[in-house]
Each structure stands twice: as C-alpha cells, then as structure tokens.
Amino acid sequence: MKCPYCGSQEYRVLDTRDTDDGIRRRRECTNCAGRFTTYERLAPTVWVIKRDGRREEFEVEKVMAGVRKACAKRPVSSEVIERMVAEVQDAVVAGGKAEIPSRAIGDMVMERLRHIDKVAYVRFASVYVPLTDLDSIRREIEEMMGEPTDMEA
C-alpha cells in the first residue's frame, strides 16, 4: 500500500476499529505525515468474465481506478467515490455468484455515476458502452439532460 499523498510505502497505523463489514485503519505516512483511512474487508473470490471470454479475479482497485479517472477534475469527493465503489463491491459479492460479466459491473458503476455527476458518467460510459460515434454520444447526453442529479434534488 502506498501513501495517497506522496507514494511512500512507509506508514504507521494510528487506530484500528472493527466495522460491520471489516476493519477500519487510520494511518499516517512517516515520509510526509499525511493521514489517510483504509478499510479491509474479506470478500469471496468472484471471477469477472471479460468481453473476449477471459476470466480474471475481481479487483476493486480496478473499479476504483476507473471511477477516479472518470471523476478527475470533477466536484466529486473521494469519500463519495469510495462509498460508491464499496457499494459496487458489496453488490458484486452479495450476488452470490462465482462469476459476473464485466458489463454488469460497468452497469452498476454507470447507474451510480449517473446520479452523482453527469460528466463523470459520460466519461465512464464512453469506455464501457459502445459510444462509437458522436451521434451515439449525443443521444446518451440528450437522454440524460432531462434527469436531475442527486446534487440538484
């Protein structure tokens, strides 16, 4: 694990608490003194079926990276992103299936992003939905224009 501020792998645990679904640890980087929280959860192995038929183990870090890229330079807090990704992870695990299509995970993320930030939604959708030309992107945006975001409601 690396410090989210400076990238150092040297840190110390300040506090550990049990939560309903795992362990919460408050950490402090010994390099830059930045503080951050991590959550540890046990999750059964779920295999993701990729578009080309390959199977790989579900990695919540990949979902987090995709969402962070979509939300880059957008007014979406890291707490909102972490909560959303945790919801997706919980839904994947709670499904109780050993395998899940990557498209289903992408749909879960897009549904949540649609209500959080429209621009982040379009960015994410452009990777996971076949928005292959400007007309398909325009149709998707026009469809969203009529829906209020949770921030507006």
N, C-alpha and C positions, 0 to 999 in steps of 0.2 A: 504494500500500500504506500502511496506517495502523498505528501502534503499537497493539498489543492492550491496552495499559495505559491510555494517555491519549488515543489517537486522533490524535496528531500525525503528519504526513507527513514529518517531518524526522528522519532517522536516518543512521547510518553503518554500513558493513559492516566488521566486525572480522575475519572469517575466511571464506574460501571454499574448499570442498573438493568434489572430484568424488566422486559416489557411483555405485553400479551403475546407477541409473535416472535420474540427473540431477545437479543441483548443490545442495549444502547451503551456506547462508549464515547466519552468526551476525551479528546486527545489534544495534545499541544506539541507542535513541531519544536524540536530542540535547535533547529537551524534559524528559523525566522520568528519563533514564538507565536505563530498563528495558531488559533484554536479551531477545531472542527469536530463534528459528531459523526460517528459511524454506527450503522445498525447491522447486526449479524443475525441471520435467520437460517434455520435449517430448512431446506427445501428438497423434496424428492427430485430425482433426475427426470427431466422432461426433454424429449428429443424434438427438435424443430425440423420439419420437413421443408427443405428449400424448394424453390421453383423448379430447379433441374432434377429434383428427386433425391438429392443428397440429404443425409441426416446429420445434424450436429447438436451437441448438447445446448440447451437453453442457457444463455448467459445474459443476466440482467444488465451487465455492464455495456453490452452492445445496444440494448434498448436505450439505456441512459445516454450513450454517446450520440445516437441518432436523434433523440429528443433535444439534447443540448445543442446540436448543430442546427436543428430547426428553429430553436428559440434564441439563437445567437443574436445579440443586439436588439432584443425584443424586451418589453417590460414584463418579463415573467421571472419571478423569483426562483432561486434554487430550491427553496422549500416546496413550492408548488410543483416543480419538476420532479423532485424526489418523491413527493406524495403520489403524483400521477404514475410514475414508474413503479412504485410499490404496489399501487392498485392493479396495474397490469400484471405484475409478477404474481400477486395473490390470485388473480383471475386465472392465470395460466395453471398454477399449482392446484387451485380449487376445482378446476375442470376435471381433475382425477384421471386424466388420460396420460398415457406414456408418451404419446406423440401429438404434436399440434402443427398445422401448416403455418409457415411464416406469414402468410397472408392474413391469417386470423389474428396474429399478434399485431401486425401492422394496422388492421382494422380497429383493434382495441385502442391503440395509441391514437389513431386519427380521430376516433369518436371523442376521446377526451380532449385532444388538442383543439378540435373544432369549437369547443365551449370555452377554452382558455384564451387562445389567440389565433385569429384567422390567418395571419401571415405565416405563423409557425405551422399551422395546419397545411397550408398550400405548399410550403417548403417540404414538409414531410411527405405529403401526398404525391408530390412530383417524383419521389423516389419509389413509392410503393404502389401507386395506381398508374395504369397506363395512360398518363397525360402526355401523349406523344407529340402533340402539336398545339399551336396556340389556340385553336378552336376548342379543344378539349379542356385546356386550362381556363379559357374564358367561360365556358359553360359551368365549370365547377365553381368559379368565383361568383358568377351570377346567381347560382343556386344558393350560395352562402350569404349573399347580400341581404336576403330577406330575414335571416336569423339573427336575433340579438345574442351577444356574448354574455357569459355569466357576469362579466365586469360591468356591462351596461344594465343588466337587470336589477 
